[in-house]
Amino acid sequence: MSGSVLAYSGYRWLWFGGLFTFAGQWINMASMGWVVYELTGSGALVGAVSGVRAIPMLLLAPLAGVLADRIDREKLLQYSQWFSAATSMLFGAALALHIVSVPMMFVFTILMGASAVLDRPARHTVAFELVPRDLAMKAVAFNTIAGNLARIVAPAFAGYLIVWFGIPGNFLVQGVLYAISGLLVWKVAIPPRTGSRSPRGSAGSQLLDGLKYAARDPQTRLLLVLGGLPFFIVVPTMGTLFPLYAKDVFATGASGLGLMFSAVGVGGVTGGYIAGVLSRFDRTGWIQVGAVLLFCFSIAAIGLSPGFYWALAACALSGLTEMIYSVTNMSMMQLAAPEEMRGRLT
């Protein structure tokens, strides 16, 4: 699977750039919960700060899709990376100067979430267009595998960064990773929009058209609901539970926190491969149902684990099932969407 899609140079550069982007995102997720818990000692605030990541997704996701369909996607990818780099470095500097407050943590999390929301539809849409259509699902799967390769290494690296350089240095490294990703986007030759793929009408009308299509088309409506619910309800529990369990329940410290996120990544890479194998089957709806049920079970198993290694096994299962679910959902959405609306429905 990897050789077939990486043979296309544009996709290859996008994929390698994605490694740096996803590494920055996972270091941020692993580190932010630890920062909040270290500075406040409040599990409730850890959950609240983690939860506000959903705000940009709710408010900006439709607009981000319109932008991916409407403006230069190369610039959109670059601007999101430069913004993330600058924001991470400024937050690291604020930590070094001991001027970080609780409101600042919320603002930083929302800004980073907004940047990720802007990046996602453009990255997935470009990945879909850089390879032939018969490789589309494999391209989407391999694109998400990049995120999970980063998820294996980056969170463990985040824990050691905290130990070696302190929390401020950790966020400075995140900024460097985003900057490298922005530079690599320049190597991607993104196909120009022609014909039905060219944007028509105002941004507001495109946004309204996308919402109308999603509301009227039963398959798209169902896929959007199925794709969104787990990530609003289940996934945020990772960012909340992991710092508390690593520090207070298993007493493994920052390195243990990184290992829990890395175990999720190991499962995710495996799940991405399985999703590619399952792409040959027609009953993808049932695959999604089974995957999301096992995903929910794995989150409960993390909370009930009698020891650290049992928790790591449950983390791996959560990554595996989450990846099968998300790749199947995303691929069905991309294949079902009209070309001119693909970014808005991603």
N, C-alpha and C positions, 0 to 999 in steps of 0.2 A: 504493500500500500504506500509506504513512504517514498520508494523510488519513483512511482508513477506520477505523483503530484510534485515532488521536488525537482523533477526534470524540467519544469517550467521556471525560468529564472526569476520572473516577476513574483511568482508565488513563493519562491525560495527566499527572496529578500524579505518579503512580508512576514514569512514564518520566523525567520531569525530575528527580525525586529520585534515580533510578538513575544519571543522568549524574554527579551529585556523588559518589555512592558509588563508582562505577567509576573516576572520576577519582582519588579518594583511594587506591583499591586499586592502580591502575597507577603512580601516583607512588611509592607504597610499594615496589612490586616493582622499579621502575627504580632507586630510591634505595638500597634495602637491600643489593643486591649491591655497589654502589659503596662503601657505608659499610664493609662487611665487608672488601672488598679494600683500601680505603684504610687501615684501622686495623690489619689483620693482614698484608697482602701475600700471603695464602695462597689460591690457587685452590681447594684442597681444602675450606677452610672456607667459601668462597663456595658451593660445591656442597652442603656439609652444611647450612648455614643455609637455603639454598633448598629442600633436600630435606625438612626438617622441616615444611614447609607441608602435606605429605601426611598427617602424623599426625592432625591434627584431622579431615580428610576420612575417614580410615579409622575413627576411633573415635567421631566425633560425628555423621557424616552420617545414620545411621539414626535417632538420637535427635532430630536437628534436623527430620527429616521428620515424626516423631511430634508434635513440638511444633507444626509448621505445621498439622497436621491437628487438633490438640487444643485449643490455647490461642488467645487473641486475637492474630491475626496482625498487627494494627496495633501492639500493644505489642511483639511479637517483633521487628518491623522497627525500631521506635524504639529498643528497648533495645540491639540490635546496633549501631546507629549511634552512640548515646551512649557505649557501651563502646569502640568504635573511636576515637572522638574523644578520650576521656580517655586511652586507652593511647598514642595517637600523640603527644599533647602531653606526657605524662610522659616518653616516650622522647626527645623533642626536648629537654626540659629536662635530662635526664641527659647527653645529648650536649654541651649547652652547658656543663655543669659538669664535663665530662671524667671522668665516673665510669662510663662504659659499659664492660662487660667482655664477653668472649666468651660466657659463660653467659647474660648478659642479652640478647644478640642472639638466642640460641636461644629464650629465653622470650618475647621480644617477637614473634618470628615465629610461634610457636605460638599466642599469644593472638590475634594479628591473623587468623591462619588460622581459628581457632575462631569468631571473630566473622563472618567471611565465610561459613563453613559454615552458621551459624545464619540468616544473611540469605537465602541462595540459595533454599532450598525455599519459604520464605514469599513471596519476591518473585515467583518463577515461578508459584506456585499462584495468588496474587492476580491476576497479569497474565492468567492463563488464565480467571479468573472475572469479570473486569471487562468482557469483550467477548462478543458472541455466539459460539456454538461454531463457526460457519462461518468466523470470523475468528481462531480459536485459534492456528493455526500461524503466521499473520502476526503475531499479537500476540507470540508467543514469539520469532519472528525479529526483530521490531522492538525487543523488549526487549534482545536480545543485540547488536543494532546500536548501542544506547545505550552498551554497554560498549566497543564498538570505536570509536565517535566519541570517547569519552574516551581510548581507547588511542592515537588519533592525536595528540591535543593534549597530554594529561597527561604522558607520558614526556618529550617534548621540553621541556615546561614544567619538569619535574623537574630536567632538566639545567641549565637556566638558573637555577632557584631555588638550586641548589647553588653556581653561579658567583656569583650576586648576593648571597644571604643566608647562604650556608654551609649545611652539612648540618642543624644544629638548626632553622633557620628553615624548611627544607623540611618537616620533620615537624610543625611547628606549623601550617603551611598544610594539611597532610593532615587534622589534627584539625578545622580550620574547615570543610573540605569535608564531612566526616562529620556535623558538627553541623547544617549546612544541610540535608542529606538527611533527618536525623531530624525537622527542623521541617516539611519538605514532606510527610512521611507523614501528618501531621494533616489534610491536605487530601484524602486518599483516602477515599472512602466505600466501605468493604469490605463486600460482601454478607454478611449473617448466615447462619450455617449452619442449614439446615432439613432435616428428613427424613433421607435417607441420608447427608447430609453432616455431620450432627451426630456428635460423638465419642461412642463407646460403649466401656465397659470401662475398665480401668486403663491407664496409660501403658505399663506393662510388657507387658500383653496386646496392646495395639495394636502395639507394637514387634515382638512375636513374630508377630503376624498378618501384618505387612508382610514380615517375613523369610520366613515360610512361603510366602506368595503368590509372592514373588520366586523362591524355590527351586523351586516346583512349576510355575509358568507358564513354558513354554519361551520364549515371545516376550519376556517381561519379563526372564528370566534372561539371554538373549542380549544384549538391549539394555543391561543393566547392565554386563555384561562389556565390550562394545564401547565403551560410553561412558566407562568408567573407565580402561581400560588406557592409552590415549594420554596421559591427564593425569597418570598416575603415572609413566610411563616417558619420554615424549617432551617434554612441556611444561616440566618442571623444568630441562631442559637450557638453555632460553632464559635463565632467571635466573642460571644458572651461566656460560654461554659469553659472553653479551653484555658483562658488565663486563670480562672478560679480553680479549676481542677489541677492544673500544673503547679500552681503555687501552694494551695491549701490542702487539697485532697491527696495528691500523689507526692507532693513536696519534691518535685523535680526541677523547679526553677525555670529560667528562661530557655535553657537548652531543651528541657522536657516539653515546653510549649511548642518549640520549633519542631520537635519530633512528632507531635500529634498532628500538626499541619502537614508535615512531610508524609506521614502515613496516609493521609487523605489523598495526597498527590500520587503515591504509589498505586493506590486503588484506582485513581482517576486514569492513569496511563493504561492500566489493564482494562478498565472499562471502555476507554477509547478504542482499543484494539477489538474488543468484543463487539462494540457498536458497529465497527466497520464490517465484521463478519456477519452480523445480524442484518446488515443493509440489503442482503440478498433475499430476505424474507418479506412477505407482503403484509403480515399481520403486525404492523408497527404500532398500532394503537394498543394492542394487548401487551406489547413489549414495554410501552410507556407506563401502563398501569402497574405491571409487575415491578418495574424498576422503582417507581415512586413509593410503592408500599414497602419494599425492602429498604429504601432510603430512610423512610420514617422509622422503621424498626431499628436501623443502625444508630440513629441519633439517640433513641431510647436506650440502646445497649451501652452507649458511651456513658450515659448518666448512671447506669446500674452496674458498671464494671467493678469487680472486686479488687482489681489491681491495675497497675499501669500498662502492662503488656496486653491484658484483655482489652483495655481502652484503645490501644494502638490497633488491635485487630478490628475493633468496631469502627475506628476511624477509616481504616482501609476499605471496609465494606461500604461505608458512606460515600467515599470517593468513587468507588467502582459503580455503584448504582446511580449516583448523581450524574456521572458522565454518560452512561448509557441513556439515561432519561433525557439529558439536555441535548445530546447529539441527535437523537432520534427526533425530538421535538423541533429543533432548529432546522434539520434537513427537510422534514415534512413541510415546514413553513416556507422555506426557500423554494422548494419545488412547486408548491401550490400557488405561490404569490405571482401576480403579473409582474413582468420585468420592471415596469416603470414604478412599481410600488414596493419593490423588494426591500429597500432600505427602511421604509416606514413600517414594515411588518416584521422586521428582524428583532 
